[in-house]
Amino acid sequence: MRKDYKLEKRKYVIASFIIIIVAIYIVRLFNLQVMDSRYKDSADSNAFLKKAIYPSRGIIYDRNGKVVVYNQPAYDVMMIPRDVTPFDTLDFCRTIDITPEQLRKRFADMKDRRLNPGYSSYTPQKLITHLSAEDYGRLQEKMYRYPGFFIQKRILREYGYTAAANVLGNIREVSKTDIDRDPYYASGDYTGDLGIERSYEPYLRGQKGAEILIRDARGQIQGRYENGAHDRPAISGRNLKMSIDIELQQYAESLMVNKIGAVVAIEPSTGEILALVSSPTYDPSLLVGRKRGENYKTLVADKLKPLFDRALMGAYPPGSTFKPANGLILLEENIIQPTTTYPCYHGFINGGLKVGCHGHGSPLPLLPALQTSCNAYFCWGLKGMIDNRRSKYGSAAEAFEVWKRHLVELGYGYRLGVDLPGESRGFIPNAAFYNKVYGENRWSANTIISVAIGQGEILATPLQIANLCATIANRGWFITPHVVKEIEDTVMPAETVERHTPDIRREHFMSVAEGMRMAVTGGTCHLANLPDIEVAGKTGTAQNPHGKDHSAFIGFAPYNDPKIAVCVYVENAGYGATYGVPIGSLVIEKYLKGRIADNRKYLEERMLTSNTIIYSGVKKW
């Protein structure tokens, strides 16, 4: 009985060993045949050469149908390493105008799996990119001398205008992260980088095609496999029509030369962005071709940061351009009426605290307060909302949360959702922020009074400030700002053109708009008073603890049928009326009239030739 038991046990042990060995073979065969593509690549490459056919990238037009971005052919030298035989490297280098050292480095980089994760000696690999037409022509005549090499046609971008670089973006070679994220891409492909090229990449890129060629026993191409029955044609990318008016964009950029800041112009009724200027800027063609990497490094090293899109990413104190928003909230919360007056004897003075102001009549109701940009009026209004313990709020913190909620509805404190990458949310503090800084229930309106006039902790992007202006122009609503107007054969995504209606009554927007009109006809924005266009506006002089104040302006026109709303923000440029108002009014006039009136040419010339960078403390490289 004992002997039978040992035999039985040994039988199970042997069976287990057999099962383990069979399992190992199965796993190994699975890895070789399914998971590891090297043997499949080897087998396929002996019989076939698979060539990708790259589609034409979608063309980008401006709102008026002008071609802004189009395509030009480019040529890459490709190779299948296992098919390459000894060749005359000196002749090869002379033909494509590179040195033998450069060629050796390219071979090494191509085989380095850290730099080229998809490397396989059996599949096509990129050796040289962006051949010029001359180099392509010379090499094409000699291709028979270089077995294993072939030329791959690509598409590069060409620009019809040296403008809107921050809006358009560019294209670059894909990274490993891109390849891992999206199976569409393979090593050596290109993808959108920044701007429209990135955010609309799935529409612009199209679909790659494929051509399968058959080899003979010596590896020579004999023609298409089964007469092209398995080939796939490339499908071109979709064309885009921007909301940008490229000529207005160019004009606004010219006004911002030698200045740091941004200009944003929006069509209020549609949310379409007419111009989105970040200054300083750069020529988009710098990031095309074989010198892209070198030019990119130069732009990154520039201390003025031309790659930083100030229109979307710059978070600034809005200054007095914020007063219309505060006025709207105070009206809606019934803290003030349009006829409510507050005193201003050169500023807001309360409990030893003083916020300065400039000379004007006192006391004032709301509309003249907007007209003269009275600091004290909006400080008293915020104090009335935050510190009135008999009010409906119960505490300063609760009142402040209501105030913030209205600001968020007006487009502050969060990303608006523009169809471009990199948008900043700005910053609107909440009650918890002040509780942490000062202690719970240990702060009041006096503690945070500077936020009433767009200073202190309040930060906003030029896009958010322009959107507020568009909301006032519409008398109480806005559509998500966007830079693409149409996608060929495609409906625009709903979130791109979503309508938003803040919880503030229309009559309050009417009052604030009237105050902004008064600021142009007889107040701080008088330089924007055009004889045949009714403009409404508001200046802003934002205090800057790091240097000279920032100059800002918002405005819209025509007053009763708004076609354009503008925000101008110029860093270290002083009063809003010095640079913000002239530039904003010129942009409005140019868009609505197509030209600048003769009696305003002096203003245009001054903006075109002025230089505020000297005040910024930053020197150009």
VEXDREN-2710 file (C-alpha; in Angstrom, 1 decimal):
% VEXDREN-2710
k/r/px/py/pz
1/MET/0.0/0.0/0.0
2/ARG/2.9/2.4/0.9
3/LYS/4.6/1.6/-2.4
4/ASP/1.5/2.3/-4.5
5/TYR/1.1/5.6/-2.7
6/LYS/4.7/6.7/-3.7
7/LEU/4.1/5.7/-7.3
8/GLU/0.8/7.6/-7.4
9/LYS/2.6/10.7/-5.9
10/ARG/5.5/10.4/-8.4
11/LYS/2.9/10.2/-11.3
12/TYR/1.4/13.6/-10.2
13/VAL/4.9/15.2/-9.9
14/ILE/5.9/14.1/-13.4
15/ALA/2.6/15.3/-14.8
16/SER/3.1/18.6/-13.2
17/PHE/6.5/19.0/-14.8
18/ILE/5.1/18.2/-18.2
19/ILE/2.3/20.7/-17.7
20/ILE/4.7/23.4/-16.7
21/ILE/7.0/22.7/-19.6
22/VAL/4.1/22.8/-22.1
23/ALA/2.9/26.1/-20.5
24/ILE/6.3/27.6/-20.9
25/TYR/6.4/26.7/-24.6
26/ILE/2.9/28.1/-25.1
27/VAL/3.8/31.4/-23.4
28/ARG/7.0/31.6/-25.4
29/LEU/5.3/30.8/-28.7
30/PHE/2.6/33.4/-27.9
31/ASN/5.3/36.0/-27.2
32/LEU/7.2/35.2/-30.4
33/GLN/4.2/35.1/-32.6
34/VAL/1.8/37.7/-31.1
35/MET/3.6/39.9/-28.6
36/ASP/7.0/40.3/-30.3
37/SER/6.7/41.9/-33.7
38/ARG/10.3/41.5/-34.6
39/TYR/9.9/38.1/-36.4
40/LYS/6.7/39.2/-38.1
41/ASP/8.4/42.4/-39.2
42/SER/11.3/40.3/-40.5
43/ALA/9.0/38.0/-42.4
44/ASP/6.9/40.8/-43.8
45/SER/9.8/43.0/-44.7
46/ASN/11.3/40.1/-46.8
47/ALA/8.3/40.1/-49.0
48/PHE/6.7/43.6/-48.6
49/LEU/7.6/47.2/-48.2
50/LYS/4.8/49.2/-46.4
51/LYS/4.9/52.9/-47.0
52/ALA/2.8/55.4/-45.2
53/ILE/1.0/58.0/-47.4
54/TYR/0.6/61.2/-45.4
55/PRO/-2.5/63.3/-46.0
56/SER/-2.6/66.9/-46.8
57/ARG/-3.2/68.9/-43.6
58/GLY/-6.3/71.1/-43.4
59/ILE/-6.0/74.7/-44.6
60/ILE/-6.7/77.5/-42.2
61/TYR/-8.6/80.6/-43.4
62/ASP/-9.5/83.8/-41.7
63/ARG/-13.1/84.9/-41.2
64/ASN/-13.2/86.6/-44.6
65/GLY/-11.8/83.6/-46.5
66/LYS/-8.2/84.7/-46.7
67/VAL/-5.7/81.8/-46.7
68/VAL/-3.6/82.1/-43.5
69/VAL/-2.0/78.6/-43.3
70/TYR/-1.5/76.3/-46.2
71/ASN/0.8/73.4/-47.1
72/GLN/4.1/73.0/-48.9
73/PRO/5.8/69.7/-49.8
74/ALA/8.7/68.5/-47.8
75/TYR/10.9/65.4/-48.2
76/ASP/12.4/63.1/-45.6
77/VAL/15.2/60.6/-46.3
78/MET/14.0/57.2/-45.0
79/MET/15.9/53.9/-44.8
80/ILE/15.3/50.3/-43.9
81/PRO/18.5/49.5/-42.0
82/ARG/18.7/45.8/-42.9
83/ASP/18.4/46.6/-46.6
84/VAL/21.3/49.1/-46.6
85/THR/24.5/48.0/-48.3
86/PRO/27.9/49.8/-48.2
87/PHE/27.6/53.1/-50.1
88/ASP/29.7/56.2/-50.8
89/THR/29.0/58.2/-47.7
90/LEU/31.0/61.2/-48.9
91/ASP/29.0/61.5/-52.1
92/PHE/25.8/61.0/-50.1
93/CYS/26.7/63.8/-47.7
94/ARG/27.7/66.2/-50.5
95/THR/24.4/65.5/-52.2
96/ILE/22.2/66.5/-49.3
97/ASP/24.6/69.1/-47.9
98/ILE/25.6/67.6/-44.5
99/THR/28.9/66.6/-43.0
100/PRO/30.0/63.0/-42.4
101/GLU/30.0/63.7/-38.7
102/GLN/26.4/64.8/-38.9
103/LEU/25.5/61.7/-40.8
104/ARG/27.2/59.4/-38.2
105/LYS/25.3/61.2/-35.4
106/ARG/22.0/60.8/-37.2
107/PHE/22.7/57.0/-37.6
108/ALA/23.5/56.8/-33.9
109/ASP/20.4/58.8/-32.8
110/MET/18.2/56.7/-35.0
111/LYS/19.4/53.5/-33.4
112/ASP/19.2/54.9/-29.8
113/ARG/15.9/53.5/-28.5
114/ARG/15.7/56.2/-25.9
115/LEU/15.5/58.8/-28.7
116/ASN/13.7/56.5/-31.1
117/PRO/11.6/54.0/-29.2
118/GLY/10.1/52.5/-32.3
119/TYR/13.4/51.5/-33.9
120/SER/13.5/48.3/-35.8
121/SER/16.0/47.3/-38.5
122/TYR/13.2/45.8/-40.4
123/THR/10.9/48.8/-40.6
124/PRO/11.4/52.3/-42.3
125/GLN/13.3/54.7/-40.2
126/LYS/13.7/58.5/-40.6
127/LEU/17.3/59.6/-41.3
128/ILE/17.1/63.2/-42.7
129/THR/14.1/65.5/-42.4
130/HIS/13.0/68.5/-44.4
131/LEU/15.1/68.3/-47.5
132/SER/15.1/71.4/-49.6
133/ALA/13.7/71.1/-53.2
134/GLU/17.3/71.4/-54.5
135/ASP/18.6/68.6/-52.3
136/TYR/15.6/66.5/-53.1
137/GLY/16.2/66.9/-56.8
138/ARG/19.9/66.0/-56.6
139/LEU/19.3/63.0/-54.4
140/GLN/16.4/61.6/-56.5
141/GLU/18.8/61.3/-59.5
142/LYS/21.2/59.2/-57.4
143/MET/18.8/57.0/-55.4
144/TYR/19.8/53.9/-57.4
145/ARG/23.2/54.2/-55.7
146/TYR/21.8/53.8/-52.2
147/PRO/19.9/50.5/-51.7
148/GLY/17.7/50.5/-48.6
149/PHE/17.0/54.3/-48.9
150/PHE/13.9/56.0/-50.2
151/ILE/12.3/59.5/-50.1
152/GLN/9.1/60.0/-48.1
153/LYS/6.9/63.0/-49.1
154/ARG/5.6/65.0/-46.2
155/ILE/3.7/68.2/-45.6
156/LEU/5.0/71.4/-43.9
157/ARG/3.1/74.5/-43.1
158/GLU/3.4/77.7/-45.0
159/TYR/2.1/81.1/-43.7
160/GLY/0.4/83.7/-45.7
161/TYR/0.9/86.3/-43.0
162/THR/3.5/87.0/-40.4
163/ALA/0.9/87.3/-37.7
164/ALA/-1.2/85.4/-35.2
165/ALA/1.6/83.0/-34.2
166/ASN/0.0/82.5/-30.7
167/VAL/-3.4/81.7/-32.3
168/LEU/-2.2/79.4/-35.0
169/GLY/0.5/77.4/-33.1
170/ASN/2.7/75.1/-35.2
171/ILE/3.5/71.5/-35.9
172/ARG/6.3/69.3/-34.4
173/GLU/7.5/65.8/-34.5
174/VAL/5.6/63.5/-32.1
175/SER/7.1/62.4/-28.8
176/LYS/6.9/59.0/-27.1
177/THR/4.1/60.4/-25.0
178/ASP/2.1/61.3/-28.1
179/ILE/2.6/57.9/-29.5
180/ASP/1.5/56.2/-26.3
181/ARG/-1.5/58.4/-26.0
182/ASP/-2.8/58.1/-29.5
183/PRO/-2.3/54.9/-31.7
184/TYR/-2.7/57.1/-34.8
185/TYR/0.9/58.3/-34.5
186/ALA/4.1/56.5/-35.3
187/SER/7.6/57.5/-34.8
188/GLY/8.5/60.4/-37.2
189/ASP/4.9/61.7/-37.6
190/TYR/4.0/65.3/-36.9
191/THR/1.3/66.7/-34.6
192/GLY/-0.1/70.1/-33.7
193/ASP/1.8/72.1/-31.1
194/LEU/0.1/75.1/-29.4
195/GLY/-2.7/77.1/-30.8
196/ILE/-5.3/75.9/-33.3
197/GLU/-2.9/73.4/-34.7
198/ARG/-3.0/71.6/-31.3
199/SER/-6.6/72.1/-30.2
200/TYR/-8.0/71.1/-33.6
201/GLU/-5.4/68.4/-34.4
202/PRO/-8.0/65.6/-34.9
203/TYR/-9.7/67.6/-37.6
204/LEU/-6.6/69.0/-39.3
205/ARG/-4.5/65.9/-39.6
206/GLY/-6.7/63.8/-41.8
207/GLN/-6.1/60.0/-42.0
208/LYS/-2.9/58.4/-43.2
209/GLY/-3.0/56.0/-46.2
210/ALA/-0.8/53.1/-46.9
211/GLU/0.9/51.6/-50.0
212/ILE/2.1/48.0/-50.0
213/LEU/4.9/47.1/-52.4
214/ILE/6.1/43.6/-53.1
215/ARG/9.8/42.5/-53.2
216/ASP/11.6/39.8/-55.1
217/ALA/14.0/37.3/-53.5
218/ARG/16.8/39.9/-53.8
219/GLY/14.7/42.5/-52.0
220/GLN/14.1/44.6/-55.1
221/ILE/10.7/46.3/-55.5
222/GLN/8.6/44.6/-58.2
223/GLY/5.5/46.7/-57.9
224/ARG/2.3/46.9/-55.9
225/TYR/1.1/44.0/-54.0
226/GLU/-2.0/42.5/-55.8
227/ASN/-2.1/45.6/-58.0
228/GLY/-2.8/47.9/-55.0
229/ALA/-5.9/45.9/-53.8
230/HIS/-4.7/46.4/-50.2
231/ASP/-3.6/50.0/-50.5
232/ARG/-5.4/52.7/-48.6
233/PRO/-5.6/56.3/-49.9
234/ALA/-4.9/59.1/-47.5
235/ILE/-7.8/61.3/-46.5
236/SER/-7.1/65.0/-46.3
237/GLY/-7.6/66.9/-43.1
238/ARG/-10.6/69.3/-42.8
239/ASN/-10.2/72.9/-43.5
240/LEU/-10.9/75.5/-40.8
241/LYS/-12.3/79.0/-41.0
242/MET/-11.1/81.1/-38.1
243/SER/-13.1/83.9/-36.4
244/ILE/-10.0/86.0/-36.6
245/ASP/-9.9/88.9/-39.0
246/ILE/-6.2/88.5/-40.1
247/GLU/-5.9/92.1/-41.2
248/LEU/-7.3/93.4/-37.9
249/GLN/-4.9/91.0/-36.1
250/GLN/-2.0/92.4/-38.1
251/TYR/-3.0/95.9/-37.3
252/ALA/-3.4/95.3/-33.6
253/GLU/0.0/93.6/-33.5
254/SER/1.6/96.5/-35.2
255/LEU/0.2/98.9/-32.5
256/MET/1.7/96.6/-29.8
257/VAL/5.2/96.5/-31.3
258/ASN/7.8/97.4/-28.6
259/LYS/5.1/96.9/-25.9
260/ILE/4.4/94.0/-23.5
261/GLY/0.8/93.0/-23.1
262/ALA/-2.3/91.9/-25.0
263/VAL/-5.2/93.0/-27.2
264/VAL/-8.4/90.9/-27.4
265/ALA/-11.3/91.8/-29.7
266/ILE/-14.6/89.9/-29.6
267/GLU/-17.8/90.0/-31.7
268/PRO/-20.3/90.2/-28.8
269/SER/-23.3/88.6/-30.5
270/THR/-21.4/85.4/-31.5
271/GLY/-18.4/85.1/-29.1
272/GLU/-16.1/85.0/-32.1
273/ILE/-12.7/86.4/-31.3
274/LEU/-11.7/88.9/-34.0
275/ALA/-8.1/89.5/-32.8
276/LEU/-6.1/87.8/-30.1
277/VAL/-2.7/89.6/-29.7
278/SER/0.1/88.7/-27.4
279/SER/3.1/91.0/-27.4
280/PRO/5.9/90.6/-28.1
281/THR/5.2/88.0/-30.7
282/TYR/7.1/86.2/-33.4
283/ASP/6.9/85.1/-37.1
284/PRO/5.2/81.7/-37.2
285/SER/7.4/80.6/-40.1
286/LEU/10.4/80.5/-37.6
287/LEU/9.0/77.2/-36.3
288/VAL/9.0/75.4/-39.7
289/GLY/11.7/73.4/-41.4
290/ARG/15.2/72.2/-40.4
291/LYS/15.9/75.3/-38.3
292/ARG/12.8/74.8/-36.1
293/GLY/14.8/73.5/-33.1
294/GLU/17.4/76.2/-33.3
295/ASN/14.7/79.0/-33.6
296/TYR/12.6/77.5/-30.8
297/LYS/15.6/77.6/-28.4
298/THR/16.2/81.2/-29.3
299/LEU/12.5/82.1/-28.6
300/VAL/12.6/80.2/-25.3
301/ALA/15.8/82.1/-24.2
302/ASP/14.2/85.5/-25.0
303/LYS/13.6/87.3/-21.7
304/LEU/10.5/89.0/-23.1
305/LYS/8.9/85.5/-23.5
306/PRO/7.3/85.7/-27.0
307/LEU/6.0/82.1/-26.6
308/PHE/4.0/83.1/-23.5
309/ASP/0.5/83.9/-24.7
310/ARG/-0.4/86.9/-22.5
311/ALA/-3.9/87.2/-23.9
312/LEU/-4.8/83.7/-22.5
313/MET/-2.2/83.0/-19.9
314/GLY/-1.3/86.4/-18.4
315/ALA/-3.1/86.9/-15.0
316/TYR/-3.2/90.7/-14.3
317/PRO/-4.9/92.9/-11.8
318/PRO/-7.8/94.3/-13.9
319/GLY/-7.7/97.7/-12.1
320/SER/-10.6/100.0/-12.9
321/THR/-11.8/97.9/-15.8
322/PHE/-13.2/95.8/-13.0
323/LYS/-15.5/98.6/-11.6
324/PRO/-18.4/97.8/-14.1
325/ALA/-18.5/94.3/-12.7
326/ASN/-18.5/95.5/-9.1
327/GLY/-21.2/98.0/-10.0
328/LEU/-23.4/95.2/-11.6
329/ILE/-23.1/93.1/-8.4
330/LEU/-24.0/96.0/-6.1
331/LEU/-27.0/96.8/-8.2
332/GLU/-28.2/93.2/-8.4
333/GLU/-27.8/92.8/-4.6
334/ASN/-29.7/96.0/-4.0
335/ILE/-26.8/97.5/-2.1
336/ILE/-27.1/100.6/-4.4
337/GLN/-29.5/102.1/-6.9
338/PRO/-28.2/104.1/-9.9
339/THR/-29.1/107.2/-7.9
340/THR/-27.2/106.1/-4.8
341/THR/-24.5/108.6/-4.0
342/TYR/-21.2/108.2/-2.0
343/PRO/-18.7/110.9/-1.1
344/CYS/-15.2/111.1/-2.5
345/TYR/-12.9/113.8/-1.2
346/HIS/-9.9/112.6/-3.0
347/GLY/-10.5/109.0/-2.0
348/PHE/-12.2/106.5/0.3
349/ILE/-11.4/107.3/4.0
350/ASN/-12.8/105.0/6.7
351/GLY/-11.4/104.1/10.1
352/GLY/-7.9/105.4/9.3
353/LEU/-7.9/103.6/6.0
354/LYS/-7.5/105.6/2.8
355/VAL/-7.8/104.6/-0.8
356/GLY/-6.7/107.6/-3.0
357/CYS/-8.6/109.0/-5.9
358/HIS/-8.3/112.0/-8.3
359/GLY/-10.1/115.2/-8.4
360/HIS/-13.8/115.2/-9.5
361/GLY/-17.2/116.2/-8.2
362/SER/-18.4/114.7/-4.9
363/PRO/-20.7/113.1/-3.9
364/LEU/-21.5/111.1/-7.0
365/PRO/-24.2/108.5/-8.1
366/LEU/-23.2/105.4/-10.1
367/LEU/-23.1/106.6/-13.7
368/PRO/-20.8/109.6/-13.0
369/ALA/-18.7/107.4/-10.8
370/LEU/-18.1/105.1/-13.8
371/GLN/-17.6/108.2/-16.0
372/THR/-14.9/109.6/-13.7
373/SER/-13.6/106.2/-12.5
374/CYS/-14.2/107.1/-8.8
375/ASN/-12.3/104.7/-6.5
376/ALA/-14.2/105.8/-3.4
377/TYR/-17.7/105.0/-4.9
378/PHE/-16.9/101.3/-5.4
379/CYS/-15.1/101.0/-2.1
380/TRP/-18.1/102.4/-0.2
381/GLY/-20.4/100.0/-2.2
382/LEU/-18.4/96.9/-1.3
383/LYS/-18.2/98.0/2.3
384/GLY/-22.0/98.3/2.3
385/MET/-22.3/94.8/1.1
386/ILE/-19.7/93.1/3.3
387/ASP/-20.0/95.0/6.6
388/ASN/-23.8/95.5/6.9
389/ARG/-24.6/93.0/9.6
390/ARG/-28.3/93.7/9.3
391/SER/-28.3/92.5/5.7
392/LYS/-29.5/89.2/4.4
393/TYR/-26.0/87.7/4.4
394/GLY/-25.5/87.2/8.1
395/SER/-21.7/87.5/8.0
396/ALA/-18.9/89.1/6.0
397/ALA/-17.9/85.7/4.7
398/GLU/-21.4/84.9/3.4
399/ALA/-21.7/88.3/1.8
400/PHE/-18.3/87.8/0.1
401/GLU/-19.3/84.4/-1.2
402/VAL/-22.3/86.0/-2.9
403/TRP/-20.1/88.7/-4.4
404/LYS/-17.7/86.0/-5.7
405/ARG/-20.5/83.9/-7.2
406/HIS/-21.6/86.8/-9.3
407/LEU/-18.1/87.3/-10.5
408/VAL/-17.8/83.7/-11.6
409/GLU/-21.0/84.0/-13.5
410/LEU/-19.5/87.1/-15.2
411/GLY/-16.6/84.9/-16.4
412/TYR/-13.9/85.6/-13.7
413/GLY/-12.0/83.1/-11.6
414/TYR/-12.4/80.1/-13.9
415/ARG/-11.4/79.2/-17.5
416/LEU/-13.9/80.5/-20.0
417/GLY/-13.3/77.4/-22.2
418/VAL/-11.8/79.1/-25.2
419/ASP/-10.8/76.6/-27.9
420/LEU/-7.1/77.1/-27.5
421/PRO/-4.7/75.3/-25.1
422/GLY/-3.1/77.0/-22.1
423/GLU/-5.9/79.3/-20.8
424/SER/-5.3/80.6/-17.3
425/ARG/-8.2/80.8/-14.8
426/GLY/-7.0/84.1/-13.2
427/PHE/-7.8/84.3/-9.5
428/ILE/-10.8/85.4/-7.4
429/PRO/-10.3/84.7/-3.7
430/ASN/-13.0/83.1/-1.6
431/ALA/-13.9/83.6/2.1
432/ALA/-11.9/80.6/3.1
433/PHE/-8.8/82.3/1.6
434/TYR/-9.3/85.3/3.8
435/ASN/-10.1/83.2/6.9
436/LYS/-6.8/81.4/6.4
437/VAL/-4.9/84.7/6.0
438/TYR/-6.6/86.8/8.7
439/GLY/-8.4/84.3/10.9
440/GLU/-12.1/83.3/10.8
441/ASN/-14.4/86.3/11.4
442/ARG/-11.4/88.6/11.9
443/TRP/-11.6/90.4/8.6
444/SER/-14.0/93.0/7.1
445/ALA/-14.4/95.1/4.0
446/ASN/-11.6/97.5/5.1
447/THR/-9.2/94.5/5.3
448/ILE/-9.8/93.6/1.6
449/ILE/-11.1/96.9/0.2
450/SER/-8.6/97.0/-2.7
451/VAL/-10.6/94.2/-4.4
452/ALA/-13.4/96.7/-4.9
453/ILE/-11.4/98.4/-7.6
454/GLY/-9.8/95.4/-9.2
455/GLN/-6.6/95.4/-7.2
456/GLY/-5.4/93.2/-4.3
457/GLU/-5.8/89.5/-4.9
458/ILE/-8.0/89.9/-8.0
459/LEU/-6.3/88.6/-11.1
460/ALA/-7.9/88.2/-14.6
461/THR/-6.7/87.4/-18.1
462/PRO/-7.2/89.9/-20.9
463/LEU/-9.6/87.4/-22.5
464/GLN/-11.8/87.4/-19.3
465/ILE/-11.7/91.2/-19.2
466/ALA/-12.7/91.4/-22.9
467/ASN/-15.5/88.9/-22.2
468/LEU/-16.9/91.1/-19.5
469/CYS/-17.0/93.9/-22.0
470/ALA/-18.8/91.7/-24.5
471/THR/-21.3/90.7/-21.8
472/ILE/-22.1/94.4/-21.0
473/ALA/-22.3/95.1/-24.8
474/ASN/-25.0/92.4/-25.0
475/ARG/-26.7/93.8/-21.9
476/GLY/-26.5/90.6/-20.0
477/TRP/-25.2/87.5/-21.8
478/PHE/-22.2/86.1/-23.6
479/ILE/-21.2/83.1/-25.7
480/THR/-18.0/81.2/-25.0
481/PRO/-15.2/83.0/-26.8
482/HIS/-13.7/81.0/-29.6
483/VAL/-11.2/81.4/-32.5
484/VAL/-12.6/78.9/-35.0
485/LYS/-15.8/79.8/-36.8
486/GLU/-16.3/76.8/-39.0
487/ILE/-15.0/73.3/-39.4
488/GLU/-15.4/71.8/-42.9
489/ASP/-18.3/69.3/-43.1
490/THR/-18.6/69.3/-39.3
491/VAL/-20.9/71.0/-36.7
492/MET/-19.0/73.1/-34.2
493/PRO/-18.8/71.4/-30.7
494/ALA/-21.7/72.6/-28.5
495/GLU/-19.4/73.7/-25.7
496/THR/-17.5/76.0/-28.0
497/VAL/-20.5/78.1/-28.7
498/GLU/-22.4/77.8/-25.4
499/ARG/-24.5/80.8/-24.2
500/HIS/-24.2/82.0/-20.7
501/THR/-26.5/84.3/-18.8
502/PRO/-25.3/85.7/-15.5
503/ASP/-27.9/86.1/-12.7
504/ILE/-28.0/89.9/-13.0
505/ARG/-31.0/91.7/-14.4
506/ARG/-30.8/93.4/-17.8
507/GLU/-31.7/96.8/-16.5
508/HIS/-28.5/96.8/-14.4
509/PHE/-26.4/96.1/-17.5
510/MET/-28.2/99.0/-19.2
511/SER/-27.2/101.4/-16.4
512/VAL/-23.5/100.3/-16.4
513/ALA/-23.4/100.5/-20.2
514/GLU/-24.7/104.1/-20.0
515/GLY/-22.0/104.9/-17.5
516/MET/-19.4/103.5/-19.8
517/ARG/-20.8/105.6/-22.7
518/MET/-20.5/108.7/-20.5
519/ALA/-16.8/107.8/-19.8
520/VAL/-16.2/108.2/-23.5
521/THR/-18.3/111.3/-24.2
522/GLY/-17.0/113.3/-21.2
523/GLY/-14.8/111.2/-18.9
524/THR/-11.6/109.2/-18.7
525/CYS/-12.0/107.6/-22.1
526/HIS/-12.5/110.8/-24.2
527/LEU/-9.8/109.8/-26.7
528/ALA/-12.1/107.0/-27.8
529/ASN/-14.9/109.5/-28.7
530/LEU/-15.3/109.0/-32.4
531/PRO/-17.5/111.4/-34.3
532/ASP/-19.4/108.8/-36.3
533/ILE/-19.2/105.8/-34.0
534/GLU/-20.8/105.6/-30.5
535/VAL/-18.2/104.0/-28.3
536/ALA/-18.6/103.0/-24.7
537/GLY/-15.5/102.3/-22.6
538/LYS/-13.7/102.2/-19.3
539/THR/-10.1/102.9/-18.5
540/GLY/-8.0/101.0/-16.1
541/THR/-4.8/101.9/-14.3
542/ALA/-3.6/98.8/-12.5
543/GLN/-1.1/99.3/-9.7
544/ASN/2.1/97.2/-10.2
545/PRO/4.3/96.6/-7.1
546/HIS/7.2/95.7/-9.4
547/GLY/7.3/98.9/-11.5
548/LYS/5.3/101.4/-13.4
549/ASP/1.5/100.9/-13.5
550/HIS/-0.2/98.9/-16.2
551/SER/-2.4/100.7/-18.7
552/ALA/-5.8/99.0/-19.5
553/PHE/-9.0/99.8/-21.5
554/ILE/-12.2/98.0/-22.3
555/GLY/-14.7/99.3/-24.9
556/PHE/-17.4/98.3/-27.3
557/ALA/-19.1/99.8/-30.3
558/PRO/-21.5/100.8/-31.8
559/TYR/-23.3/101.5/-28.5
560/ASN/-26.8/100.3/-29.6
561/ASP/-25.7/97.5/-32.0
562/PRO/-22.3/96.2/-30.8
563/LYS/-20.1/94.6/-33.4
564/ILE/-16.8/94.6/-31.4
565/ALA/-15.7/94.5/-27.8
566/VAL/-12.1/95.2/-27.0
567/CYS/-9.7/94.8/-24.1
568/VAL/-6.2/96.3/-24.2
569/TYR/-3.6/95.7/-21.5
570/VAL/-0.1/97.2/-21.8
571/GLU/2.3/96.4/-19.0
572/ASN/4.3/99.2/-17.4
573/ALA/2.7/101.9/-19.5
574/GLY/1.1/104.1/-16.9
575/TYR/-2.5/105.5/-17.0
576/GLY/-5.2/103.7/-19.0
577/ALA/-5.8/106.8/-21.1
578/THR/-2.1/106.9/-22.2
579/TYR/-1.9/103.7/-24.1
580/GLY/-5.0/101.5/-23.4
581/VAL/-7.6/104.0/-24.8
582/PRO/-5.7/105.0/-27.9
583/ILE/-4.9/101.4/-29.0
584/GLY/-8.4/100.2/-28.2
585/SER/-10.1/103.0/-30.0
586/LEU/-7.8/102.6/-33.1
587/VAL/-8.7/98.8/-33.2
588/ILE/-12.4/99.7/-33.0
589/GLU/-12.2/102.3/-35.7
590/LYS/-10.1/100.1/-38.0
591/TYR/-12.5/97.2/-37.7
592/LEU/-15.7/99.2/-38.1
593/LYS/-14.5/101.8/-40.7
594/GLY/-11.6/100.0/-42.4
595/ARG/-9.4/103.1/-42.0
596/ILE/-8.2/105.6/-39.5
597/ALA/-9.6/109.2/-39.9
598/ASP/-7.1/111.8/-40.9
599/ASN/-7.5/113.8/-37.7
600/ARG/-6.5/110.7/-35.7
601/LYS/-3.4/109.7/-37.7
602/TYR/-1.3/111.4/-35.2
603/LEU/-2.6/109.0/-32.5
604/GLU/-2.0/106.0/-34.8
605/GLU/1.6/107.2/-35.5
606/ARG/2.3/107.7/-31.8
607/MET/1.1/104.1/-30.9
608/LEU/3.0/102.6/-33.8
609/THR/6.3/104.2/-32.8
610/SER/6.1/104.3/-29.0
611/ASN/8.2/102.0/-26.8
612/THR/7.1/100.9/-23.3
613/ILE/9.5/98.0/-22.9
614/ILE/12.1/100.4/-21.6
615/TYR/9.9/100.8/-18.5
616/SER/9.5/97.1/-17.9
617/GLY/13.0/96.5/-16.6
618/VAL/13.5/93.6/-19.1
619/LYS/16.0/93.9/-21.8
620/LYS/15.6/92.0/-25.1
621/TRP/18.3/89.4/-25.7
END
